[in-house]
Amino acid sequence: MNSQHMTSKGTPPAVPSVATRHDHDPLWRPWTPIRPTDDAALVIEAGEGYRVRDTGGTWYIDALSGALNTILGYGHPALLKALESQVQVLPHFDLSVGRHEPAAELAERLAGLMPGDLNRVFLANSGSEGIEAAIRMALDYWVARGESRQRVISFAAGYHGSTLLAQHLSGLPFTGTWAEPFPVSRVELPLPAAELRTTRAASLLLDAFEAELTAADDVAAVIVEPFINVGGGIVLPRGFLKGLRELCTRHGVFLVIDEVFCGMGRTGRMFGFEHEGITPDIVVLSKGLSGGYVPISAVVATDHVYETFAQERVIGGLRYGHTTSGHALACAAASAVLAIMEEEGIVANANAMGARLLSRCEQQLSGTGVTDVRGIGLITVVQLEAEELAIAVEAGLRARGVVLRRQGDTLMLAPPLIIDEQGVDALVERLEAELRAAAGDAG
Ligand SMILES: Cc1ncc(COP(=O)(O)O)c(C=O)c1O
């Protein structure tokens, strides 16, 4: 117990000094260094449309969509109404005991949007849990078939979540190291991000995956994101996913597509894999699925995968689930999001606004310390000469009323998919002004 709280009966507790404030803060934030002073932390208290407001009353363009998930922005009336109606009727009921309408409706909707026989929808709460379920499906499938296949092939720069299993799939430096629960082959990117958009890059990448597929005889699945998010904001070359689909089919292994960030319109298509016209074996969705209003993820698998779990050897189906898997409130929110997306043409808006954002950045940011501008749909990545510059620009942009995501030397612009032309233009103007100011050229 904190001694200041214990002595606070008669006298109000003294405000902790800046130097010791972290000793008294009960909130342990994720992915955040614990510093003696946390003064720089934003305290966001409200949002409206594509903007958020801090406790000091300052409004910011939210160029990171909350946690890359508030795709419909803040305070969408139809989404609020769906949540209110559902919570009054039924918050949740255990899907391992029975069924409920919100989960059934969501599964129906998602299956209807997926290509081929991607018809079976499993629900969880976070992207990481969805990834765990997907990998469990892929590994248990081979157990059910009586084959010893446990290896997963991924990108070393891929990021699939922060549970231990999901971190194990990644080779990023901040992920944990421990004894392997199953073998993973992690493919390194053969070229820097700025050079990865050519046909040559596609064949280099495919050669690297083929080498791993050929080297091992125990591969169960390959998992990739259609756009590498945390690992550098990397746009993959055209033809890569298509080629990877062909390779997986040829080697008889599953292709798992991590659409946690890319899915739900972010790339200018409903799902990122649609750009290449492929049908994966398993797809994982999360972030935008409920518009960021309630945690949820979905794993969509083919009939073939599902039916294998009906066989005798896999008694009990998929031995995986959480107390709140398929939470009724979250399902109702997700169905509302899908309905709103259709009614309001959200994917088309993401495509149009994304094209505007990318081209404005390309045109307006040259000569400002920018080394590469790349993007897909409503994701624009601006890579700068140095990480220090990116840190300074991130801070300066906050003072100009923009919050965004910085990863190393890159700034990522991924505003809510409902953003309009005015919002996009304001975002680029502020970024340009800050970059020019940082370069010592305020004009
Ligand atoms: C591509 C990708 N996969 C998985 C995850 C993990 O999702 P969650 O943070 O909801 O567990 C993330 C989160 O950023 C992600 O970007």
Ligand as a Chemical Component Dictionary entry (heavy atoms), coordinates in Angstrom:
data_LIG
# 
_chem_comp.id                   LIG 
_chem_comp.type                 NON-POLYMER 
_chem_comp.pdbx_formal_charge   0 
_chem_comp.three_letter_code    LIG 
# 
loop_
_chem_comp_atom.comp_id 
_chem_comp_atom.atom_id 
_chem_comp_atom.alt_atom_id 
_chem_comp_atom.type_symbol 
_chem_comp_atom.charge 
_chem_comp_atom.model_Cartn_x 
_chem_comp_atom.model_Cartn_y 
_chem_comp_atom.model_Cartn_z 
_chem_comp_atom.pdbx_ordinal 
LIG C1 C1 C 0 -0.525 -7.687 -38.114 1  
LIG C2 C2 C 0 -0.848 -7.855 -36.666 2  
LIG N1 N1 N 0 -1.116 -9.076 -36.193 3  
LIG C3 C3 C 0 -1.445 -9.282 -34.902 4  
LIG C4 C4 C 0 -1.477 -8.232 -34.020 5  
LIG C5 C5 C 0 -1.829 -8.493 -32.573 6  
LIG O1 O1 O 0 -3.092 -8.017 -32.279 7  
LIG P1 P1 P 0 -3.480 -7.681 -30.761 8  
LIG O2 O2 O 0 -2.628 -6.535 -30.358 9  
LIG O3 O3 O 0 -4.931 -7.338 -30.819 10 
LIG O4 O4 O 0 -3.236 -8.899 -29.958 11 
LIG C6 C6 C 0 -1.206 -6.939 -34.463 12 
LIG C7 C7 C 0 -1.239 -5.801 -33.534 13 
LIG O5 O5 O 0 -0.715 -4.745 -33.796 14 
LIG C8 C8 C 0 -0.876 -6.737 -35.827 15 
LIG O6 O6 O 0 -0.607 -5.529 -36.325 16 
# 
loop_
_chem_comp_bond.comp_id 
_chem_comp_bond.atom_id_1 
_chem_comp_bond.atom_id_2 
_chem_comp_bond.value_order 
_chem_comp_bond.pdbx_ordinal 
LIG C1 C2 SING 1  
LIG C2 N1 SING 2  
LIG C2 C8 DOUB 3  
LIG N1 C3 DOUB 4  
LIG C3 C4 SING 5  
LIG C4 C5 SING 6  
LIG C4 C6 DOUB 7  
LIG C5 O1 SING 8  
LIG O1 P1 SING 9  
LIG P1 O2 DOUB 10 
LIG P1 O3 SING 11 
LIG P1 O4 SING 12 
LIG C6 C7 SING 13 
LIG C6 C8 SING 14 
LIG C7 O5 DOUB 15 
LIG C8 O6 SING 16 
# 
